[in-house]
Amino acid sequence: MSYELQILQATRFKVRPTEADLTTAAGLAEADLLAVVEPLLAAGMLRRMGPRIAITAEGRARLETLLVTERVGVDQALLGPRYLRFRAVNADIKQLITDWQLIGGTRPNDHTDAEYDERIVARLGELHEGFAPLLAEIIELVPRFAQYPHRFAAALARVRSGDTAWLARPLVDSYHTIWFELHEELMGLAGLTRVQEEAAGQVG
């Protein structure tokens, strides 16, 4: 597995992550993370901004090269059907997030109706369990994605414990943030653009 790719991609997704953010995204211990990050800093592909790390133009160029190489190595005949199945689950996740934010599709959810929110959380749990086998099949094709089950499970556990910000809050490793990142990864591997996915109603 290329942790160089893993770290560059995570830094791009998270814009200015901390080292702790990167250890979570990559599933690396702090010492192992530094063994990857320090050479990237020295090569000018990453740069420190106080306690945070940002990807540079050189890092983006290197990342694109690594992603193209990865895409060439993935069996598209196997990825295609799995991505179509992912799209079906994606539609359910999109609807769940909409229902979390809007009651009846129009009224903002102020989260004072505990029973309503509990039903949404229960649906998320069902979707999570149902998606697990497909995610495992995707990881068979792309071992770099092995950290996703742990990240999804951690976010779901926080939501179930009552910290519902971890369902859809941006800029943290919420369930929806992780889902967004996985979708972006799969679009790239399938050679699709966000414009194409938007036209298909798959982005939201």
Number of C-alpha atoms within 10 A of each C-alpha: 9 11 17 17 21 19 23 25 24 21 25 17 17 21 14 19 23 17 17 13 18 23 19 17 23 21 18 17 12 13 10 12 19 15 11 18 22 13 13 19 18 10 12 14 20 23 19 13 11 7 9 15 22 20 26 17 12 13 23 17 12 15 21 14 13 17 17 13 11 16 17 10 12 14 13 16 8 12 18 14 11 17 20 11 13 18 18 11 17 21 14 15 20 17 14 17 17 17 19 22 18 15 14 11 12 10 10 13 17 11 14 8 9 9 10 14 18 13 12 17 20 12 15 21 17 11 16 19 11 12 16 13 11 15 18 16 14 19 16 12 16 19 13 16 19 16 15 21 16 13 20 19 15 16 24 21 16 16 20 17 9 11 12 19 15 21 25 20 13 14 12 17 23 23 27 20 21 22 19 16 17 15 19 17 15 20 16 16 22 16 11 12 11 14 11 12 14 11 9 10 12 16 17 13
